[in-house]
Amino acid sequence: MTFYPTLDGALQDIANRSFCEDATVTPVEGGYEVTEDFSTAYAGDSIPWSYDGGMELPADISDNSRLHDPAEYYDHAQHLRFNLPAAIEALEAGHAVTFAYAIVEDLNCFDGSGDALTEREDCQCDRTVGWVLLAYDYGPMA
């Protein structure tokens, strides 16, 4: 657990993390605590995506960033403020919020002819579409 006197300090901690490093930001007296969250994989191994349906996000997610290109990254608290406004509002209202980065994968894999190879083990293409940051709002802290 790490204590930060400001919300931006806690958000910078989240921006510095990567996949498999879920963390919860909890408002406490005088600041915010950031703790590793090993209890739940909110996103699972990946988020499915398709041209028809877009991202298939878990039902209990309260906020999410847009789909980011694999080459994009967060390196500043402002990235979270811009991309997850509902999560920031929840933190400012005294709610604990868990953040989890997730890889977004294409549900379809295409060979050179354009034929879809859906859910086939022999598909050798890169299914990674990008990534997303998810937020789960725990509600007001006592």
Backbone as JSON Lines, residues from 0, in Angstrom:
{"i":0,"aa":"M","n":[0.85,-1.17,0.0],"ca":[0.0,0.0,0.0],"c":[0.89,1.23,0.0]}
{"i":1,"aa":"T","n":[0.49,2.19,-0.85],"ca":[1.23,3.44,-0.94],"c":[0.27,4.59,-0.73]}
{"i":2,"aa":"F","n":[0.68,5.57,0.09],"ca":[-0.15,6.74,0.39],"c":[0.3,7.91,-0.48]}
{"i":3,"aa":"Y","n":[-0.7,8.64,-1.01],"ca":[-0.44,9.87,-1.78],"c":[-1.29,10.99,-1.21]}
{"i":4,"aa":"P","n":[-0.73,12.16,-0.98],"ca":[-1.52,13.26,-0.43],"c":[-2.49,13.87,-1.44]}
{"i":5,"aa":"T","n":[-2.27,13.62,-2.74],"ca":[-3.15,14.17,-3.77],"c":[-3.7,13.06,-4.66]}
{"i":6,"aa":"L","n":[-4.83,13.36,-5.27],"ca":[-5.42,12.41,-6.23],"c":[-4.5,12.23,-7.43]}
{"i":7,"aa":"D","n":[-3.88,13.3,-7.9],"ca":[-2.98,13.17,-9.05],"c":[-1.8,12.26,-8.75]}
{"i":8,"aa":"G","n":[-1.31,12.25,-7.53],"ca":[-0.25,11.33,-7.16],"c":[-0.7,9.88,-7.28]}
{"i":9,"aa":"A","n":[-1.92,9.59,-6.82],"ca":[-2.47,8.23,-6.92],"c":[-2.72,7.86,-8.38]}
{"i":10,"aa":"L","n":[-3.22,8.82,-9.17],"ca":[-3.47,8.56,-10.58],"c":[-2.17,8.32,-11.34]}
{"i":11,"aa":"Q","n":[-1.1,9.02,-10.93],"ca":[0.2,8.79,-11.57],"c":[0.67,7.36,-11.31]}
{"i":12,"aa":"D","n":[0.41,6.86,-10.12],"ca":[0.75,5.47,-9.79],"c":[0.04,4.53,-10.77]}
{"i":13,"aa":"I","n":[-1.25,4.77,-11.02],"ca":[-2.02,3.93,-11.94],"c":[-1.47,4.06,-13.36]}
{"i":14,"aa":"A","n":[-1.14,5.28,-13.77],"ca":[-0.59,5.51,-15.11],"c":[0.73,4.78,-15.31]}
{"i":15,"aa":"N","n":[1.5,4.61,-14.25],"ca":[2.79,3.93,-14.34],"c":[2.68,2.41,-14.38]}
{"i":16,"aa":"R","n":[1.5,1.88,-14.12],"ca":[1.31,0.43,-14.09],"c":[1.09,-0.11,-15.49]}
{"i":17,"aa":"S","n":[1.05,-1.45,-15.56],"ca":[0.79,-2.1,-16.84],"c":[-0.18,-3.25,-16.62]}
{"i":18,"aa":"F","n":[-0.31,-4.08,-17.61],"ca":[-1.21,-5.23,-17.53],"c":[-0.79,-6.14,-16.39]}
{"i":19,"aa":"C","n":[-1.75,-6.79,-15.8],"ca":[-1.55,-7.69,-14.65],"c":[-1.17,-6.94,-13.39]}
{"i":20,"aa":"E","n":[-1.37,-5.64,-13.36],"ca":[-1.08,-4.83,-12.18],"c":[-2.33,-4.04,-11.78]}
{"i":21,"aa":"D","n":[-3.45,-4.76,-11.59],"ca":[-4.68,-4.1,-11.14],"c":[-4.41,-3.44,-9.78]}
{"i":22,"aa":"A","n":[-5.02,-2.29,-9.56],"ca":[-4.81,-1.58,-8.3],"c":[-6.08,-0.81,-7.93]}
{"i":23,"aa":"T","n":[-6.28,-0.65,-6.63],"ca":[-7.42,0.09,-6.11],"c":[-6.94,1.38,-5.47]}
{"i":24,"aa":"V","n":[-7.6,2.48,-5.84],"ca":[-7.35,3.78,-5.24],"c":[-8.48,4.02,-4.24]}
{"i":25,"aa":"T","n":[-8.11,4.25,-2.98],"ca":[-9.09,4.45,-1.91],"c":[-8.88,5.82,-1.26]}
{"i":26,"aa":"P","n":[-9.91,6.67,-1.27],"ca":[-9.8,7.93,-0.54],"c":[-9.71,7.67,0.96]}
{"i":27,"aa":"V","n":[-8.74,8.28,1.61],"ca":[-8.56,8.16,3.06],"c":[-8.35,9.58,3.59]}
{"i":28,"aa":"E","n":[-8.38,9.71,4.89],"ca":[-8.17,11.04,5.48],"c":[-6.81,11.57,5.07]}
{"i":29,"aa":"G","n":[-6.79,12.74,4.46],"ca":[-5.54,13.39,4.08],"c":[-4.99,12.98,2.73]}
{"i":30,"aa":"G","n":[-5.69,12.11,1.99],"ca":[-5.17,11.71,0.69],"c":[-5.8,10.46,0.12]}
{"i":31,"aa":"Y","n":[-4.96,9.66,-0.53],"ca":[-5.42,8.46,-1.23],"c":[-4.41,7.34,-1.03]}
{"i":32,"aa":"E","n":[-4.93,6.13,-0.87],"ca":[-4.07,4.94,-0.79],"c":[-4.25,4.13,-2.07]}
{"i":33,"aa":"V","n":[-3.14,3.6,-2.56],"ca":[-3.16,2.73,-3.72],"c":[-2.67,1.36,-3.27]}
{"i":34,"aa":"T","n":[-3.5,0.35,-3.5],"ca":[-3.14,-1.01,-3.13],"c":[-3.25,-1.92,-4.34]}
{"i":35,"aa":"E","n":[-2.36,-2.89,-4.4],"ca":[-2.42,-3.9,-5.46],"c":[-3.7,-4.7,-5.27]}
{"i":36,"aa":"D","n":[-4.33,-5.08,-6.34],"ca":[-5.57,-5.85,-6.27],"c":[-5.35,-7.21,-6.93]}
{"i":37,"aa":"F","n":[-5.08,-8.21,-6.1],"ca":[-4.83,-9.56,-6.61],"c":[-6.07,-10.42,-6.55]}
{"i":38,"aa":"S","n":[-7.14,-9.93,-5.92],"ca":[-8.31,-10.77,-5.66],"c":[-9.16,-11.03,-6.89]}
{"i":39,"aa":"T","n":[-9.16,-10.12,-7.84],"ca":[-10.07,-10.26,-8.97],"c":[-9.39,-9.79,-10.24]}
{"i":40,"aa":"A","n":[-9.6,-10.54,-11.3],"ca":[-9.17,-10.1,-12.62],"c":[-10.41,-9.54,-13.3]}
{"i":41,"aa":"Y","n":[-10.61,-8.23,-13.22],"ca":[-11.83,-7.62,-13.72],"c":[-12.01,-7.82,-15.21]}
{"i":42,"aa":"A","n":[-10.94,-7.85,-15.93],"ca":[-11.05,-7.97,-17.37],"c":[-10.83,-9.4,-17.87]}
{"i":43,"aa":"G","n":[-10.4,-10.29,-17.0],"ca":[-10.03,-11.62,-17.48],"c":[-8.74,-11.52,-18.26]}
{"i":44,"aa":"D","n":[-8.52,-12.46,-19.14],"ca":[-7.29,-12.44,-19.93],"c":[-7.31,-11.36,-21.01]}
{"i":45,"aa":"S","n":[-8.5,-11.11,-21.55],"ca":[-8.61,-10.1,-22.6],"c":[-10.08,-9.7,-22.76]}
{"i":46,"aa":"I","n":[-10.27,-8.61,-23.51],"ca":[-11.6,-8.12,-23.84],"c":[-11.84,-8.47,-25.3]}
{"i":47,"aa":"P","n":[-12.95,-9.18,-25.61],"ca":[-13.23,-9.47,-27.01],"c":[-13.73,-8.23,-27.75]}
{"i":48,"aa":"W","n":[-13.42,-8.17,-29.04],"ca":[-13.82,-7.07,-29.89],"c":[-14.22,-7.63,-31.25]}
{"i":49,"aa":"S","n":[-15.19,-6.99,-31.88],"ca":[-15.56,-7.35,-33.26],"c":[-15.99,-6.1,-33.99]}
{"i":50,"aa":"Y","n":[-15.96,-6.15,-35.31],"ca":[-16.42,-5.0,-36.1],"c":[-17.9,-4.72,-35.83]}
{"i":51,"aa":"D","n":[-18.68,-5.76,-35.67],"ca":[-20.12,-5.6,-35.48],"c":[-20.49,-5.07,-34.1]}
{"i":52,"aa":"G","n":[-19.82,-5.56,-33.05],"ca":[-20.23,-5.23,-31.69],"c":[-19.28,-4.37,-30.9]}
{"i":53,"aa":"G","n":[-18.12,-4.07,-31.41],"ca":[-17.14,-3.3,-30.64],"c":[-16.59,-4.11,-29.48]}
{"i":54,"aa":"M","n":[-16.22,-3.45,-28.37],"ca":[-15.68,-4.14,-27.2],"c":[-16.81,-4.75,-26.39]}
{"i":55,"aa":"E","n":[-16.6,-5.95,-25.9],"ca":[-17.55,-6.62,-25.01],"c":[-17.01,-6.5,-23.58]}
{"i":56,"aa":"L","n":[-17.41,-5.41,-22.91],"ca":[-16.89,-5.11,-21.57],"c":[-17.66,-5.88,-20.5]}
{"i":57,"aa":"P","n":[-17.0,-6.2,-19.39],"ca":[-17.7,-6.83,-18.27],"c":[-18.84,-5.93,-17.8]}
{"i":58,"aa":"A","n":[-19.94,-6.53,-17.36],"ca":[-21.14,-5.78,-16.99],"c":[-20.94,-4.84,-15.81]}
{"i":59,"aa":"D","n":[-20.07,-5.17,-14.87],"ca":[-19.95,-4.36,-13.65],"c":[-18.92,-3.23,-13.76]}
{"i":60,"aa":"I","n":[-18.36,-3.0,-14.91],"ca":[-17.4,-1.92,-15.1],"c":[-18.14,-0.59,-15.1]}
{"i":61,"aa":"S","n":[-17.67,0.38,-14.32],"ca":[-18.36,1.66,-14.22],"c":[-17.8,2.72,-15.16]}
{"i":62,"aa":"D","n":[-16.58,2.52,-15.67],"ca":[-16.0,3.46,-16.62],"c":[-14.9,2.74,-17.38]}
{"i":63,"aa":"N","n":[-14.64,3.18,-18.58],"ca":[-13.55,2.62,-19.36],"c":[-12.99,3.66,-20.32]}
{"i":64,"aa":"S","n":[-11.73,3.51,-20.62],"ca":[-11.12,4.39,-21.61],"c":[-11.6,3.97,-23.0]}
{"i":65,"aa":"R","n":[-11.26,4.76,-23.97],"ca":[-11.51,4.35,-25.35],"c":[-10.56,3.2,-25.68]}
{"i":66,"aa":"L","n":[-10.79,2.57,-26.8],"ca":[-9.86,1.55,-27.29],"c":[-8.61,2.25,-27.77]}
{"i":67,"aa":"H","n":[-7.47,1.89,-27.18],"ca":[-6.19,2.5,-27.54],"c":[-5.41,1.59,-28.48]}
{"i":68,"aa":"D","n":[-4.66,2.19,-29.37],"ca":[-3.75,1.46,-30.24],"c":[-2.67,0.8,-29.37]}
{"i":69,"aa":"P","n":[-2.18,-0.38,-29.77],"ca":[-1.14,-1.04,-28.95],"c":[0.09,-0.16,-28.68]}
{"i":70,"aa":"A","n":[0.4,0.78,-29.57],"ca":[1.59,1.62,-29.39],"c":[1.36,2.78,-28.42]}
{"i":71,"aa":"E","n":[0.11,3.07,-28.07],"ca":[-0.18,4.16,-27.14],"c":[0.1,3.71,-25.71]}
{"i":72,"aa":"Y","n":[0.33,4.66,-24.84],"ca":[0.54,4.35,-23.42],"c":[0.18,5.56,-22.57]}
{"i":73,"aa":"Y","n":[-0.07,5.29,-21.3],"ca":[-0.3,6.35,-20.33],"c":[1.01,6.56,-19.57]}
{"i":74,"aa":"D","n":[1.38,7.81,-19.38],"ca":[2.55,8.1,-18.56],"c":[2.32,9.32,-17.66]}
{"i":75,"aa":"H","n":[1.05,9.75,-17.55],"ca":[0.76,10.91,-16.74],"c":[-0.66,10.81,-16.18]}
{"i":76,"aa":"A","n":[-0.86,11.36,-15.01],"ca":[-2.18,11.35,-14.36],"c":[-3.25,11.97,-15.26]}
{"i":77,"aa":"Q","n":[-2.88,12.96,-16.06],"ca":[-3.84,13.63,-16.94],"c":[-4.46,12.67,-17.94]}
{"i":78,"aa":"H","n":[-3.74,11.62,-18.33],"ca":[-4.3,10.63,-19.24],"c":[-5.53,9.97,-18.61]}
{"i":79,"aa":"L","n":[-5.45,9.66,-17.33],"ca":[-6.6,9.07,-16.64],"c":[-7.72,10.09,-16.48]}
{"i":80,"aa":"R","n":[-7.37,11.3,-16.11],"ca":[-8.4,12.35,-15.94],"c":[-9.18,12.55,-17.25]}
{"i":81,"aa":"F","n":[-8.5,12.54,-18.38],"ca":[-9.14,12.76,-19.67],"c":[-9.96,11.55,-20.11]}
{"i":82,"aa":"N","n":[-9.43,10.35,-19.95],"ca":[-10.05,9.15,-20.51],"c":[-11.05,8.46,-19.6]}
{"i":83,"aa":"L","n":[-11.03,8.72,-18.3],"ca":[-11.94,8.06,-17.37],"c":[-12.62,9.08,-16.44]}
{"i":84,"aa":"P","n":[-13.39,10.0,-16.97],"ca":[-13.97,11.06,-16.14],"c":[-14.93,10.54,-15.06]}
{"i":85,"aa":"A","n":[-15.69,9.49,-15.33],"ca":[-16.62,8.97,-14.32],"c":[-15.85,8.36,-13.14]}
{"i":86,"aa":"A","n":[-14.73,7.71,-13.42],"ca":[-13.91,7.14,-12.34],"c":[-13.31,8.25,-11.49]}
{"i":87,"aa":"I","n":[-12.88,9.33,-12.12],"ca":[-12.3,10.45,-11.38],"c":[-13.38,11.1,-10.51]}
{"i":88,"aa":"E","n":[-14.58,11.29,-11.06],"ca":[-15.68,11.84,-10.27],"c":[-15.99,10.97,-9.05]}
{"i":89,"aa":"A","n":[-15.96,9.65,-9.25],"ca":[-16.22,8.73,-8.14],"c":[-15.17,8.88,-7.05]}
{"i":90,"aa":"L","n":[-13.9,8.96,-7.43],"ca":[-12.83,9.15,-6.45],"c":[-13.0,10.46,-5.69]}
{"i":91,"aa":"E","n":[-13.3,11.52,-6.43],"ca":[-13.48,12.83,-5.79],"c":[-14.71,12.85,-4.87]}
{"i":92,"aa":"A","n":[-15.67,11.95,-5.11],"ca":[-16.86,11.85,-4.26],"c":[-16.64,10.91,-3.08]}
{"i":93,"aa":"G","n":[-15.42,10.37,-2.96],"ca":[-15.1,9.51,-1.82],"c":[-15.27,8.02,-2.05]}
{"i":94,"aa":"H","n":[-15.38,7.6,-3.31],"ca":[-15.52,6.18,-3.62],"c":[-14.15,5.55,-3.87]}
{"i":95,"aa":"A","n":[-14.01,4.29,-3.53],"ca":[-12.82,3.52,-3.92],"c":[-13.04,3.01,-5.34]}
{"i":96,"aa":"V","n":[-11.98,3.04,-6.16],"ca":[-12.08,2.61,-7.55],"c":[-10.9,1.7,-7.87]}
{"i":97,"aa":"T","n":[-11.22,0.55,-8.49],"ca":[-10.17,-0.36,-8.96],"c":[-9.95,-0.11,-10.44]}
{"i":98,"aa":"F","n":[-8.67,-0.05,-10.83],"ca":[-8.29,0.13,-12.23],"c":[-7.61,-1.13,-12.72]}
{"i":99,"aa":"A","n":[-7.96,-1.53,-13.95],"ca":[-7.35,-2.73,-14.55],"c":[-7.13,-2.48,-16.04]}
{"i":100,"aa":"Y","n":[-5.9,-2.65,-16.48],"ca":[-5.59,-2.58,-17.91],"c":[-5.96,-3.92,-18.53]}
{"i":101,"aa":"A","n":[-6.46,-3.9,-19.76],"ca":[-6.83,-5.15,-20.43],"c":[-6.46,-5.08,-21.91]}
{"i":102,"aa":"I","n":[-6.02,-6.19,-22.43],"ca":[-5.74,-6.33,-23.86],"c":[-7.07,-6.56,-24.56]}
{"i":103,"aa":"V","n":[-7.26,-5.95,-25.71],"ca":[-8.47,-6.12,-26.52],"c":[-8.09,-6.95,-27.73]}
{"i":104,"aa":"E","n":[-8.82,-8.06,-27.93],"ca":[-8.5,-8.98,-29.02],"c":[-9.65,-9.12,-30.0]}
{"i":105,"aa":"D","n":[-9.3,-9.25,-31.27],"ca":[-10.26,-9.43,-32.35],"c":[-10.88,-10.82,-32.24]}
{"i":106,"aa":"L","n":[-12.21,-10.88,-32.32],"ca":[-12.9,-12.17,-32.31],"c":[-12.72,-12.91,-33.62]}
{"i":107,"aa":"N","n":[-12.35,-12.19,-34.65],"ca":[-12.16,-12.79,-35.97],"c":[-10.69,-12.73,-36.34]}
{"i":108,"aa":"C","n":[-10.26,-13.76,-37.04],"ca":[-8.89,-13.78,-37.54],"c":[-9.0,-14.04,-39.04]}
{"i":109,"aa":"F","n":[-8.3,-13.26,-39.84],"ca":[-8.46,-13.35,-41.28],"c":[-7.2,-13.89,-41.93]}
{"i":110,"aa":"D","n":[-7.39,-14.79,-42.93],"ca":[-6.25,-15.25,-43.71],"c":[-6.1,-14.34,-44.92]}
{"i":111,"aa":"G","n":[-5.16,-14.63,-45.79],"ca":[-4.88,-13.77,-46.93],"c":[-6.03,-13.62,-47.9]}
{"i":112,"aa":"S","n":[-6.96,-14.57,-47.95],"ca":[-8.08,-14.49,-48.88],"c":[-9.22,-13.64,-48.35]}
{"i":113,"aa":"G","n":[-9.16,-13.24,-47.08],"ca":[-10.23,-12.47,-46.48],"c":[-11.28,-13.32,-45.8]}
{"i":114,"aa":"D","n":[-11.13,-14.64,-45.87],"ca":[-12.08,-15.52,-45.2],"c":[-11.83,-15.49,-43.7]}
{"i":115,"aa":"A","n":[-12.9,-15.38,-42.92],"ca":[-12.78,-15.33,-41.47],"c":[-12.43,-16.7,-40.92]}
{"i":116,"aa":"L","n":[-11.46,-16.73,-40.03],"ca":[-11.09,-17.95,-39.32],"c":[-11.43,-17.71,-37.86]}
{"i":117,"aa":"T","n":[-12.69,-17.84,-37.52],"ca":[-13.15,-17.49,-36.19],"c":[-12.93,-18.64,-35.22]}
{"i":118,"aa":"E","n":[-12.28,-18.33,-34.06],"ca":[-12.05,-19.29,-32.99],"c":[-11.39,-20.58,-33.48]}
{"i":119,"aa":"R","n":[-10.42,-20.45,-34.37],"ca":[-9.7,-21.62,-34.86],"c":[-8.32,-21.65,-34.24]}
{"i":120,"aa":"E","n":[-7.91,-22.82,-33.81],"ca":[-6.59,-22.95,-33.18],"c":[-5.46,-22.7,-34.14]}
{"i":121,"aa":"D","n":[-5.69,-22.95,-35.43],"ca":[-4.61,-22.81,-36.39],"c":[-4.45,-21.37,-36.91]}
{"i":122,"aa":"C","n":[-5.22,-20.45,-36.38],"ca":[-5.11,-19.06,-36.78],"c":[-3.8,-18.5,-36.22]}
{"i":123,"aa":"Q","n":[-2.93,-18.02,-37.11],"ca":[-1.61,-17.55,-36.7],"c":[-1.49,-16.02,-36.71]}
{"i":124,"aa":"C","n":[-2.59,-15.34,-37.01],"ca":[-2.49,-13.88,-37.08],"c":[-2.48,-13.27,-35.68]}
{"i":125,"aa":"D","n":[-2.04,-12.03,-35.6],"ca":[-2.04,-11.29,-34.34],"c":[-3.46,-10.79,-34.1]}
{"i":126,"aa":"R","n":[-4.09,-11.24,-33.02],"ca":[-5.46,-10.87,-32.73],"c":[-5.54,-9.58,-31.91]}
{"i":127,"aa":"T","n":[-4.44,-9.01,-31.5],"ca":[-4.46,-7.82,-30.66],"c":[-4.94,-6.61,-31.44]}
{"i":128,"aa":"V","n":[-6.02,-6.01,-30.94],"ca":[-6.57,-4.8,-31.53],"c":[-6.0,-3.58,-30.82]}
{"i":129,"aa":"G","n":[-5.81,-3.7,-29.51],"ca":[-5.31,-2.6,-28.7],"c":[-5.49,-2.92,-27.23]}
{"i":130,"aa":"W","n":[-5.73,-1.88,-26.45],"ca":[-5.91,-2.06,-25.01],"c":[-6.89,-1.02,-24.49]}
{"i":131,"aa":"V","n":[-7.37,-1.28,-23.27],"ca":[-8.34,-0.41,-22.62],"c":[-8.03,-0.4,-21.12]}
{"i":132,"aa":"L","n":[-8.33,0.71,-20.46],"ca":[-8.23,0.77,-19.0],"c":[-9.65,0.76,-18.46]}
{"i":133,"aa":"L","n":[-9.94,-0.17,-17.56],"ca":[-11.26,-0.34,-16.97],"c":[-11.25,0.19,-15.54]}
{"i":134,"aa":"A","n":[-12.42,0.66,-15.08],"ca":[-12.55,1.15,-13.72],"c":[-13.8,0.55,-13.1]}
{"i":135,"aa":"Y","n":[-13.67,0.09,-11.84],"ca":[-14.79,-0.45,-11.1],"c":[-14.97,0.4,-9.84]}
{"i":136,"aa":"D","n":[-16.15,0.99,-9.71],"ca":[-16.46,1.89,-8.6],"c":[-17.08,1.08,-7.46]}
{"i":137,"aa":"Y","n":[-16.45,1.08,-6.28],"ca":[-16.95,0.36,-5.12],"c":[-18.03,1.11,-4.36]}
{"i":138,"aa":"G","n":[-18.25,2.36,-4.68],"ca":[-19.23,3.15,-3.95],"c":[-18.57,3.92,-2.83]}
{"i":139,"aa":"P","n":[-19.37,4.66,-2.06],"ca":[-18.81,5.52,-1.0],"c":[-18.09,4.7,0.07]}
{"i":140,"aa":"M","n":[-16.99,5.25,0.54],"ca":[-16.23,4.62,1.62],"c":[-16.74,5.16,2.95]}
{"i":141,"aa":"A","n":[-16.81,4.29,3.94],"ca":[-17.32,4.69,5.27],"c":[-16.35,5.59,5.98]}
